[in-house]
Amino acid sequence: MIGQYADQARRALTEYFETYSTSTVIYIELPDLPRGRSLDSYFSLDSVEVREGTEIYADLGYTAYFTVNPTSVKLSDDLFALTIEGGALEFGTSSMRRFYEQGTIQFFVIPNTPITERARESGEARLRSLLAELSA
């Protein structure tokens, strides 16, 4: 089952970034950031891979990366937020590193703006298919 979560996380990240990253900023929330605070940058998904069958490694560009052994992958009903929960969550850049035994990393865009709505519409069929798969 854990390997299934890694595959789901890989697919979810790919679909989410393909939908939003070229048109808007994708924000990231980590477990120790104050509620409502997020990391904002022009993160991209340069690569994502499943390692050893259970771990995700994602290169987010600009020296940023994260790894996690996912136990849950959720896409919000409005398709604007992707949350990956798991163990051994690590987020890092060339100047900092954060490690959490257990935690969530959430990717989101500002909902209901003309730009994010157009982006969602362009990838809606793929994201709805992903949502159905994750909800099954």
Long-range contacts (C-beta under 8 A, 24 or more apart in sequence): 2-53, 2-54, 2-69, 2-70, 2-71, 3-50, 3-53, 3-54, 5-54, 5-70, 5-71, 5-72, 5-73, 5-86, 6-50, 6-53, 6-54, 6-55, 6-56, 6-69, 6-70, 7-50, 8-70, 8-73, 8-133, 8-134, 9-56, 9-68, 9-70, 9-73, 9-84, 9-86, 10-48, 10-49, 10-50, 10-56, 11-130, 12-73, 12-75, 12-82, 12-84, 12-130, 12-134, 13-45, 13-48, 13-56, 13-58, 13-82, 13-84, 13-107, 14-45, 14-48, 15-123, 15-126, 15-127, 15-130, 16-75, 16-82, 16-107, 16-127, 17-44, 17-45, 18-45, 18-123, 18-126, 19-79, 19-119, 19-120, 19-122, 19-123, 19-126, 19-127, 20-109, 20-116, 20-119, 20-120, 20-123, 21-45, 22-119, 23-115, 23-116, 23-118, 23-119, 24-109, 24-110, 24-113, 24-115, 24-116, 24-119, 25-109, 25-110, 26-107, 26-108, 26-109, 27-107, 27-108, 27-109, 27-110, 28-91, 28-105, 28-106, 28-107, 29-104, 29-105, 29-106, 29-108, 30-91, 30-98, 30-100, 30-103, 30-105, 31-89, 31-100, 31-103, 31-104, 32-98, 32-100, 38-108, 43-107, 55-88, 56-84, 62-93, 63-93, 63-94, 63-95, 64-91, 64-92, 64-93, 65-91, 65-92, 65-93, 66-90, 66-91, 66-92, 66-105, 68-105, 73-134, 74-134, 75-127, 75-130, 75-131, 75-134, 77-131, 78-111, 79-120, 79-124, 79-127, 79-128, 79-131, 80-108, 80-109, 80-110, 80-111, 80-112, 80-116, 80-120, 81-106, 81-107, 81-108, 81-109, 82-106, 82-107, 82-108, 83-107
